[in-house]
Amino acid sequence: MNSAIRRTFFKTLQQLNPHPVTELEYTSPFELLIAVLLSAQATDISVNKATRKLYRLANTPEKMLLLGEAGIIDCIKTIGLYRTKAKNIILTSQSLIDRHAGEVPDSRESLEAMHGVGRKTANVVLNIVFGKPTIAVDTHIFRVANRTGLAPGKTPMAVELALNRVTPVEFRQHAHHWLILLGRYVCKARKPECWHCAVASLCDFHLKTVASSTL
């Protein structure tokens, strides 16, 4: 895929969805941080179901500490790795209070210094909360970048670096969301739905599927 095709690729996605937003539910930077932390190996639907209950009881670092690990577990036990995630929520909440006056910091280093917050989580928060043109590579973006030929790479970091290099500047702010939505709803892992993909003619995937395909 060359630079001209990449530009058309992103332009097409932009025309379909000019202002994409995350499907995670949140009303504050802290709520988003916790939701993204919980989303590892879990769907946004399952995370939203859990956080609706959790945020009614605790939606600030201080309230999370008061709720305690057991109380958090009771709210999030329907999602994967809930015990580890509950522990990380407590530790992250304490770090926010101790180091950042309870506020979510706007630097990658500070975010990644907190328990359970890796590069992907930091990129999501930096992009959505602070408007930075970061690209968080999850399984959907990793698949789309490789399958389409947009930005091939053997690791998430390699794909992120490639996307940062080849994505035109004017599309970087929303590239993360466009690619996630494409991977989640169209360019699916087991059966990509090429027959209604707006960018199918631009991608390098040779095994294009049709509606009647059993692939």
C-alpha positions as CSV (number, residue, x, y, z in Angstrom):
1,M,0.0,0.0,0.0
2,N,1.5,3.3,-1.1
3,S,1.1,6.7,0.5
4,A,-1.6,7.8,-2.0
5,I,-3.7,4.8,-1.2
6,R,-3.2,5.2,2.5
7,R,-4.4,8.8,2.3
8,T,-7.5,7.6,0.4
9,F,-8.0,4.8,2.9
10,F,-8.1,7.2,5.8
11,K,-10.1,9.8,3.9
12,T,-12.8,7.2,3.2
13,L,-13.0,6.3,6.8
14,Q,-13.2,9.9,7.8
15,Q,-16.1,10.6,5.4
16,L,-18.0,7.7,6.9
17,N,-17.4,8.8,10.5
18,P,-16.0,12.3,10.8
19,H,-16.0,12.4,14.6
20,P,-15.5,8.9,16.0
21,V,-15.8,8.3,19.7
22,T,-14.9,5.5,22.1
23,E,-17.6,3.0,22.9
24,L,-16.5,2.9,26.5
25,E,-18.8,4.9,28.8
26,Y,-17.3,7.5,31.0
27,T,-17.9,11.0,32.3
28,S,-14.4,12.0,33.6
29,P,-10.8,11.3,32.8
30,F,-10.6,9.0,35.8
31,E,-13.6,7.0,34.7
32,L,-12.1,6.6,31.2
33,L,-8.7,5.5,32.7
34,I,-10.4,2.8,34.8
35,A,-12.6,1.7,31.9
36,V,-9.6,1.3,29.6
37,L,-7.7,-0.6,32.3
38,L,-10.6,-2.9,32.7
39,S,-10.9,-3.5,28.9
40,A,-7.9,-5.7,28.6
41,Q,-9.1,-9.1,27.4
42,A,-12.7,-7.9,27.7
43,T,-15.3,-6.4,25.4
44,D,-16.4,-2.8,25.7
45,I,-20.0,-4.1,26.3
46,S,-18.9,-6.1,29.3
47,V,-16.8,-3.3,30.7
48,N,-19.7,-0.8,30.4
49,K,-22.0,-3.2,32.2
50,A,-19.4,-3.5,35.0
51,T,-18.6,0.2,35.3
52,R,-22.2,1.3,35.4
53,K,-22.4,-0.5,38.7
54,L,-18.9,0.4,39.8
55,Y,-19.2,4.2,39.1
56,R,-22.5,4.5,41.0
57,L,-20.5,3.5,44.1
58,A,-17.1,5.0,43.3
59,N,-16.1,7.3,40.5
60,T,-13.0,9.1,42.0
61,P,-9.7,7.7,43.3
62,E,-10.7,8.6,46.9
63,K,-14.0,6.7,46.6
64,M,-12.3,3.7,45.0
65,L,-10.1,3.4,48.1
66,L,-13.1,3.7,50.4
67,L,-14.9,1.0,48.4
68,G,-11.9,-1.3,48.7
69,E,-10.7,-4.2,46.7
70,A,-13.5,-6.5,47.7
71,G,-16.1,-3.9,46.8
72,I,-14.6,-3.4,43.4
73,I,-14.4,-7.1,42.8
74,D,-18.1,-7.4,43.5
75,C,-18.8,-4.8,40.7
76,I,-16.4,-6.2,38.1
77,K,-16.4,-9.9,38.6
78,T,-18.2,-10.5,35.4
79,I,-15.1,-9.5,33.3
80,G,-11.8,-11.4,32.9
81,L,-8.9,-11.0,35.3
82,Y,-11.2,-9.2,37.7
83,R,-9.1,-9.9,40.8
84,T,-5.9,-8.5,39.3
85,K,-7.7,-5.5,37.8
86,A,-9.3,-4.7,41.2
87,K,-5.9,-4.7,42.8
88,N,-4.6,-2.4,40.0
89,I,-7.5,0.0,40.4
90,I,-6.7,0.3,44.1
91,L,-3.0,0.9,43.5
92,T,-3.6,3.3,40.6
93,S,-6.1,5.3,42.7
94,Q,-3.5,5.6,45.5
95,S,-0.8,6.7,43.0
96,L,-3.1,9.3,41.6
97,I,-3.8,10.7,45.1
98,D,-0.1,10.5,46.2
99,R,1.5,11.8,43.0
100,H,-1.0,13.8,41.0
101,A,-3.5,15.3,43.5
102,G,-6.1,12.8,42.4
103,E,-6.0,14.0,38.8
104,V,-5.2,11.9,35.7
105,P,-1.8,13.1,34.4
106,D,-1.2,14.1,30.8
107,S,2.2,12.4,30.2
108,R,2.9,8.9,29.0
109,E,5.6,8.4,31.6
110,S,3.3,9.2,34.5
111,L,0.5,7.1,33.2
112,E,2.7,4.1,32.5
113,A,4.2,4.3,36.0
114,M,0.8,3.3,37.4
115,H,-0.1,-0.4,38.0
116,G,-1.9,-2.0,35.2
117,V,-1.5,0.9,32.8
118,G,0.6,-0.1,29.8
119,R,1.4,1.7,26.6
120,K,-2.0,0.9,25.0
121,T,-4.0,2.2,27.9
122,A,-1.8,5.3,28.1
123,N,-2.3,6.0,24.4
124,V,-6.0,5.7,24.7
125,V,-6.2,8.2,27.6
126,L,-3.8,10.6,25.9
127,N,-5.8,10.5,22.7
128,I,-9.3,10.8,24.1
129,V,-8.8,12.9,27.2
130,F,-5.9,15.2,26.2
131,G,-6.4,15.2,22.4
132,K,-3.0,13.9,21.5
133,P,-2.6,12.1,18.2
134,T,-1.6,8.8,19.7
135,I,-2.5,5.4,18.2
136,A,-3.2,2.6,20.6
137,V,-2.7,-0.8,19.0
138,D,-5.1,-3.4,20.3
139,T,-5.8,-6.8,18.6
140,H,-8.2,-5.1,16.1
141,I,-5.7,-2.5,14.9
142,F,-2.9,-5.1,14.8
143,R,-5.0,-7.3,12.6
144,V,-6.3,-4.5,10.3
145,A,-2.8,-2.9,9.9
146,N,-1.3,-6.3,8.9
147,R,-4.2,-7.7,6.8
148,T,-4.8,-4.6,4.7
149,G,-1.1,-3.8,4.3
150,L,-1.7,-0.4,5.9
151,A,1.2,-0.7,8.4
152,P,2.5,-4.3,8.7
153,G,4.4,-5.3,11.8
154,K,5.2,-8.3,13.9
155,T,4.5,-6.7,17.2
156,P,2.0,-4.1,18.5
157,M,4.9,-1.7,19.0
158,A,6.1,-2.2,15.5
159,V,2.6,-1.6,14.1
160,E,2.3,1.5,16.3
161,L,5.5,2.9,15.0
162,A,4.6,2.1,11.4
163,L,1.2,3.8,11.8
164,N,2.8,6.9,13.3
165,R,5.1,7.0,10.3
166,V,2.7,6.4,7.5
167,T,-0.6,8.0,8.7
168,P,-1.0,11.5,7.3
169,V,-0.9,14.1,10.0
170,E,-4.5,15.3,9.4
171,F,-5.8,11.8,10.2
172,R,-3.7,10.8,13.2
173,Q,-6.1,12.2,15.9
174,H,-8.9,9.8,14.9
175,A,-6.9,7.0,13.2
176,H,-7.1,4.9,16.4
177,H,-10.9,4.9,16.5
178,W,-11.4,4.4,12.8
179,L,-9.2,1.3,12.7
180,I,-10.7,-0.2,15.9
181,L,-14.2,0.2,14.5
182,L,-13.2,-1.2,11.2
183,G,-11.6,-4.3,12.9
184,R,-14.5,-4.7,15.4
185,Y,-17.4,-4.6,13.0
186,V,-16.1,-5.3,9.4
187,C,-12.5,-6.6,9.2
188,K,-13.2,-9.3,11.7
189,A,-10.7,-12.0,12.7
190,R,-12.4,-15.1,11.5
191,K,-14.6,-13.8,8.7
192,P,-13.8,-10.3,7.4
193,E,-16.9,-8.8,5.8
194,C,-15.2,-7.5,2.7
195,W,-18.4,-7.4,0.8
196,H,-19.5,-4.2,2.6
197,C,-16.2,-2.8,3.5
198,A,-15.7,0.8,2.3
199,V,-12.0,0.4,1.9
200,A,-11.9,-3.2,0.5
201,S,-10.7,-2.0,-2.9
202,L,-7.8,-0.2,-1.3
203,C,-6.4,-3.0,0.9
204,D,-3.9,-5.7,0.1
205,F,-5.9,-8.6,1.5
206,H,-6.1,-11.1,-1.4
207,L,-8.7,-13.5,0.0
208,K,-11.6,-11.1,-0.2
209,T,-14.8,-12.5,1.1
210,V,-18.4,-12.3,-0.3
211,A,-21.7,-12.4,1.6
212,S,-22.2,-16.1,1.0
213,S,-18.6,-17.0,2.0
214,T,-18.1,-19.6,4.7
215,L,-14.6,-18.5,5.5
